[in-house]
């Protein structure tokens, strides 16, 4: 798998909490080059954002851009 940010190598990552000294409930992927973390929730949210950008008429209104 390749990183979406830098196209680097992605490896499986089980996080370890330094503060408590125990493993956390995070299981995901980490880029060896840039350190970007990703898991299933992050990937699902990215897909939603991409779909919104690709669908016609799905632009969000921005404050102050309404005609008076």
C-alpha positions as CSV (number, residue, x, y, z in Angstrom):
1,X,0.0,0.0,0.0
2,X,1.1,3.5,-0.7
3,X,0.6,6.7,1.3
4,X,-1.9,9.2,-0.1
5,X,0.2,12.1,1.1
6,X,3.7,11.2,-0.1
7,X,3.3,7.9,-1.9
8,X,5.6,6.3,0.6
9,X,5.4,2.8,2.2
10,X,2.5,2.1,4.5
11,X,3.0,-0.4,7.3
12,X,0.5,-1.9,9.9
13,X,0.6,0.0,13.2
14,X,-0.7,-0.9,16.6
15,X,-0.2,2.2,18.8
16,X,1.3,2.1,22.2
17,X,0.4,4.8,24.8
18,X,3.5,6.3,26.3
19,X,1.7,8.0,29.1
20,X,-0.1,4.9,30.5
21,X,2.5,2.3,29.3
22,X,-0.1,0.1,27.7
23,X,-1.4,-0.6,24.3
24,X,-4.2,1.6,23.0
25,X,-7.2,0.4,21.0
26,X,-5.8,2.0,17.7
27,X,-5.0,-0.3,14.9
28,X,-4.3,1.3,11.6
29,X,-1.5,2.1,9.1
30,X,1.5,4.4,9.3
31,X,3.6,5.9,6.5
32,X,7.3,5.2,7.0
33,X,8.3,8.3,5.1
34,X,6.0,11.1,6.5
35,X,4.4,9.4,9.5
36,X,0.8,9.9,8.4
37,X,-1.6,7.7,10.3
38,X,-4.7,6.2,8.8
39,X,-7.4,3.7,10.0
40,X,-10.8,2.6,8.7
41,X,-12.6,5.7,10.0
42,X,-10.2,8.1,8.4
43,X,-10.4,6.3,5.1
44,X,-14.2,6.3,5.2
45,X,-14.3,10.0,5.9
46,X,-11.9,10.6,3.0
47,X,-14.2,8.7,0.6
48,X,-17.2,10.9,1.8
49,X,-15.2,14.1,1.0
50,X,-14.2,12.8,-2.4
51,X,-17.8,11.9,-3.3
52,X,-19.1,15.3,-2.2
53,X,-16.5,17.0,-4.4
54,X,-17.4,14.8,-7.4
55,X,-21.1,15.1,-7.1
56,X,-22.7,18.0,-9.1
57,X,-24.4,20.7,-7.1
58,X,-23.1,19.5,-3.8
59,X,-21.1,22.6,-3.0
60,X,-21.6,24.0,0.5
61,X,-22.8,27.5,1.1
62,X,-20.2,29.7,2.7
63,X,-21.1,32.5,5.1
64,X,-21.1,35.9,3.4
65,X,-21.4,34.5,-0.1
66,X,-25.2,34.9,-0.3
67,X,-26.6,37.6,-2.5
68,X,-28.3,40.4,-0.7
